[in-house]
């Protein structure tokens, strides 16, 4: 579904008084998902466009993954930089709207909710306060608690993969698949092989496209470690550890650290499925 059609669908439901309690918006989180969210907020709060643009409207709550694990916890821990599900969304959404109208709760990266956070949110989703709308943004809908999916209306937006294709993807797949299963070779060897692939990829890219090539490489690796969780080959707590390892490696690569050391460290941190 394209963005205008998705907007029209939800907009008509709001006007008709039969909007779903929550919408699961699947696609490019920082692209179409946030763009659709912004236009829906413009509709609900037409007089406060500048606050919507600056993400500071008092009746709009954003909840994002935080901490080194980049997950959404049920409550803020003493060492957490950001709020958890209860203090960051549920408690805030239960208060009276400042404008006397709608309140909107937006979960950015809904697939990153830990199980306790997802169960806590589910109770609010089932019996939300009046004039409350929840928007769950994700690029990994299969990782979301099925009971949450069943209680939301799913909206699928176009999502460019941004990943490697053809021979490049096959070479990454060969490394990731070789590390899984009974014939597991040394993690350092996996890091070295991935480093060779990334090095050749960057060498073939035009100077202005090196950053895009690196991003596509890490996004492809991320796709493999996420799929291990979706396919049930790893429990969620190990999947989150893997995701953190890949995200850290990508951030280190952006700081121009050596590919081999970064990828060997990443490979050592990853929990490979057996």
JOURTA-V214622 format. One record per backbone hydrogen bond with DSSP energy under -0.5 kcal/mol. NH is the residue of the N-H (numbers start at 1). CO is the residue of the C=O. E is the energy in kcal/mol with one decimal. If there is no record, write none. Layout:
nh:NH co:CO e:E
nh:NH co:CO e:E
This chain:
nh:6 co:2 e:-2.2
nh:7 co:3 e:-2.7
nh:8 co:4 e:-2.5
nh:9 co:5 e:-2.3
nh:10 co:6 e:-2.1
nh:11 co:7 e:-2.9
nh:12 co:8 e:-2.4
nh:13 co:9 e:-1.5
nh:14 co:10 e:-2.2
nh:15 co:11 e:-2.5
nh:16 co:12 e:-2.3
nh:17 co:14 e:-1.1
nh:18 co:13 e:-2.3
nh:23 co:134 e:-2.4
nh:24 co:153 e:-2.0
nh:25 co:23 e:-0.9
nh:25 co:136 e:-2.9
nh:26 co:24 e:-0.7
nh:26 co:155 e:-3.2
nh:27 co:138 e:-2.3
nh:28 co:158 e:-0.7
nh:29 co:27 e:-0.8
nh:31 co:28 e:-1.4
nh:33 co:28 e:-2.1
nh:34 co:29 e:-1.2
nh:35 co:31 e:-2.0
nh:36 co:32 e:-2.7
nh:37 co:33 e:-2.1
nh:38 co:34 e:-2.4
nh:39 co:35 e:-1.9
nh:40 co:36 e:-2.1
nh:41 co:37 e:-2.2
nh:42 co:38 e:-2.1
nh:43 co:39 e:-1.6
nh:44 co:40 e:-2.1
nh:45 co:41 e:-2.6
nh:46 co:43 e:-0.6
nh:48 co:45 e:-1.7
nh:52 co:48 e:-1.9
nh:53 co:49 e:-2.8
nh:54 co:50 e:-1.9
nh:55 co:52 e:-1.3
nh:56 co:51 e:-2.6
nh:57 co:51 e:-0.5
nh:60 co:57 e:-1.6
nh:61 co:104 e:-3.0
nh:63 co:106 e:-2.7
nh:65 co:108 e:-0.7
nh:66 co:71 e:-2.4
nh:70 co:67 e:-1.2
nh:71 co:66 e:-1.6
nh:72 co:112 e:-2.6
nh:73 co:71 e:-0.6
nh:80 co:77 e:-1.4
nh:85 co:73 e:-2.9
nh:86 co:74 e:-2.8
nh:88 co:84 e:-2.2
nh:89 co:85 e:-1.6
nh:90 co:85 e:-2.3
nh:91 co:86 e:-3.0
nh:93 co:89 e:-2.8
nh:94 co:90 e:-1.0
nh:95 co:92 e:-1.3
nh:100 co:97 e:-0.7
nh:103 co:131 e:-1.8
nh:104 co:59 e:-2.6
nh:105 co:133 e:-2.7
nh:106 co:61 e:-3.4
nh:106 co:104 e:-0.5
nh:107 co:105 e:-0.5
nh:107 co:135 e:-2.4
nh:108 co:63 e:-2.5
nh:108 co:106 e:-0.7
nh:109 co:107 e:-0.7
nh:109 co:137 e:-1.8
nh:110 co:107 e:-0.6
nh:110 co:137 e:-2.6
nh:112 co:109 e:-2.3
nh:113 co:110 e:-1.4
nh:114 co:72 e:-2.7
nh:118 co:114 e:-2.7
nh:119 co:115 e:-2.4
nh:120 co:116 e:-2.0
nh:121 co:117 e:-2.4
nh:122 co:118 e:-2.1
nh:123 co:119 e:-1.2
nh:124 co:120 e:-1.0
nh:125 co:121 e:-2.6
nh:126 co:122 e:-2.1
nh:127 co:123 e:-1.3
nh:128 co:125 e:-0.6
nh:132 co:129 e:-0.6
nh:133 co:103 e:-2.3
nh:134 co:21 e:-1.9
nh:135 co:105 e:-2.7
nh:136 co:23 e:-3.0
nh:136 co:134 e:-0.5
nh:137 co:107 e:-2.8
nh:137 co:135 e:-0.6
nh:138 co:25 e:-2.1
nh:143 co:140 e:-2.0
nh:144 co:141 e:-1.6
nh:148 co:145 e:-1.3
nh:149 co:145 e:-1.9
nh:150 co:146 e:-2.4
nh:151 co:147 e:-0.6
nh:151 co:148 e:-0.8
nh:152 co:149 e:-1.4
nh:153 co:22 e:-2.3
nh:154 co:152 e:-0.6
nh:155 co:24 e:-3.2
nh:157 co:26 e:-3.2
nh:157 co:155 e:-0.7
nh:158 co:1 e:-0.6
nh:164 co:216 e:-0.8
nh:168 co:165 e:-1.1
nh:169 co:165 e:-0.7
nh:170 co:166 e:-2.1
nh:171 co:167 e:-2.1
nh:172 co:168 e:-1.9
nh:173 co:169 e:-2.9
nh:174 co:170 e:-2.0
nh:175 co:171 e:-1.4
nh:176 co:172 e:-2.6
nh:177 co:173 e:-2.9
nh:178 co:174 e:-1.6
nh:179 co:175 e:-1.6
nh:180 co:177 e:-0.5
nh:181 co:273 e:-1.9
nh:184 co:182 e:-1.7
nh:185 co:183 e:-0.5
nh:189 co:186 e:-0.5
nh:190 co:186 e:-1.3
nh:191 co:187 e:-2.2
nh:192 co:188 e:-2.3
nh:193 co:189 e:-2.3
nh:194 co:190 e:-2.4
nh:195 co:191 e:-2.2
nh:196 co:192 e:-2.1
nh:197 co:193 e:-1.9
nh:198 co:194 e:-2.5
nh:199 co:195 e:-2.6
nh:200 co:196 e:-2.3
nh:201 co:197 e:-2.4
nh:202 co:198 e:-2.5
nh:203 co:199 e:-1.9
nh:204 co:200 e:-1.8
nh:205 co:201 e:-1.0
nh:209 co:206 e:-2.0
nh:210 co:206 e:-0.5
nh:210 co:207 e:-0.9
nh:213 co:209 e:-2.4
nh:214 co:210 e:-2.5
nh:215 co:211 e:-2.2
nh:216 co:212 e:-2.5
nh:217 co:213 e:-2.1
nh:218 co:214 e:-2.3
nh:219 co:215 e:-2.3
nh:220 co:216 e:-1.9
nh:221 co:217 e:-2.1
nh:222 co:218 e:-2.6
nh:223 co:219 e:-1.9
nh:224 co:220 e:-1.4
nh:225 co:221 e:-1.9
nh:226 co:222 e:-2.3
nh:227 co:223 e:-2.1
nh:228 co:224 e:-1.5
nh:229 co:225 e:-0.8
nh:229 co:226 e:-0.7
nh:230 co:226 e:-2.2
nh:231 co:227 e:-2.9
nh:232 co:229 e:-1.4
nh:233 co:228 e:-2.5
nh:234 co:228 e:-1.1
nh:238 co:235 e:-0.7
nh:239 co:235 e:-2.0
nh:240 co:236 e:-2.8
nh:241 co:237 e:-1.2
nh:242 co:238 e:-2.0
nh:243 co:239 e:-2.5
nh:244 co:240 e:-2.3
nh:245 co:241 e:-1.9
nh:246 co:242 e:-2.2
nh:247 co:243 e:-2.6
nh:248 co:244 e:-2.6
nh:249 co:245 e:-1.9
nh:250 co:246 e:-2.3
nh:251 co:247 e:-2.2
nh:252 co:248 e:-2.3
nh:253 co:249 e:-2.2
nh:254 co:250 e:-1.7
nh:255 co:251 e:-0.8
nh:255 co:252 e:-0.6
nh:256 co:253 e:-1.5
nh:257 co:252 e:-1.5
nh:262 co:258 e:-2.2
nh:263 co:259 e:-2.9
nh:264 co:260 e:-2.4
nh:265 co:261 e:-2.0
nh:266 co:262 e:-2.1
nh:267 co:263 e:-2.7
nh:268 co:264 e:-1.9
nh:269 co:265 e:-1.6
nh:270 co:266 e:-1.8
nh:272 co:270 e:-0.8
